[in-house]
């Protein structure tokens, strides 16, 4: 047996318990990913750090995951999901504690950079395992919802982290915000250790999986390129620059300055994303194909950047953030479910790890490219360019699905257990 399947489960509530445990754990540990964004862009000026170095530090976790994602996926396929999942959560807790240490340490930029690198390597384990667990315990009829819930759990931790970073740092201190994020990461680790079982391998598994085995099948590469485009725009552009945009436009909310307001707006964006991860996944479960849902939400993501590029007041910032959150969230659930539909169970760990490589390329390059360009060109041309990324992703999706299945709109769960496309999918 290579993975647990829905048919092998003794009772349906056990599947719900597994999914619920993973969702809550990823929710709590996600605070550490979001807490730094409202604080560090402005903290950089206080510490005398250049915009380029600020961008590098914010992106360090994603560059670290470029190295860690493939080994993480291979570890899951060879040894199982439980131990890497718990270890990834624990290491993220340690990384978040590093933020607290950085505030009082000499060379704080080096400490921040090291903490972000550790966070990236640890989160590679968490992402690869959480998606694999969802694929293991669900079938095509519920996979979109489950993928959306798990991805939503991890990203829903982000708005709470953003609020900690933006609001708590303004009302109390940066150290208080970082300390709260660390405490929740510890809770997540303990919860996962107690509640999450092994789902992916049995005691007799002896797979010879190379730690650097990267899945380069067409579905994985296609979904990976979608990940790169969407995360470049969403995390690499929006999240890295929103606090600076609000400061430049003198836009605030609830009496907060740019730092606190950016936390509120980013939280609004991610809350919308988390909700539509579940709704987008449910929509794709009910449809004959997941591709239309992905296309719809990619268009909404692009539209949000267009609206933000024209914003001069809160009147347009709010709908722009809601559009981008809806588009990003609605894309991720169906997209990961599509990957699981087209990937054999014993390669899902590597497929998940490989797609995360692409997302980290996009999200990692975003701040490094965006912040210097905004400094030279301004916000509007950069945001309009970001809007083109999801539209290019639509082209990649359609071409990739047609080449692999022979159809623009391949049917849900259109692959058998060996990864072979059925003849009905390749016939016109």
Secondary structure, DSSP 8 states (H G I E B T S, - for coil): --S--GGG-S-HHHHHHHHHHHHHHHHHHTHHHHTTHHHHHHHHHHHT--HHHHHHHHHHHHHHHHHHHHHHHHHHHHH-SHHHHHHHHHHHHHHHHHHHHHHHSSSHHHHHHHHHHHHHHHHHHHHHHHHHHHHHH--TTTHHHHHHHHHHHHHHHHHHHHHIIIIIHHHT-HHHHHHHHHHHHHHHHHHHHHH----S--TT------TT-----HHHHHHHHHHHHHHIIIIIIIIHHHHHHHHHHT--STT--HHHHHHHHHHHHHHHHHHHHHHHHHHHHHSS-SHHHHHHHHHHHHHHHHHHHT-SSHHHHHHHHHHHHHHHHHHHHHHHHHHHHTS-GGGHHHHHHHHHHHHHHHHHHHHHHHHHHHHHH-HHHHHHHHHHHHHHHHHHHHHHHHHHHSSSS--TT-B-TTS-B-HHHH--
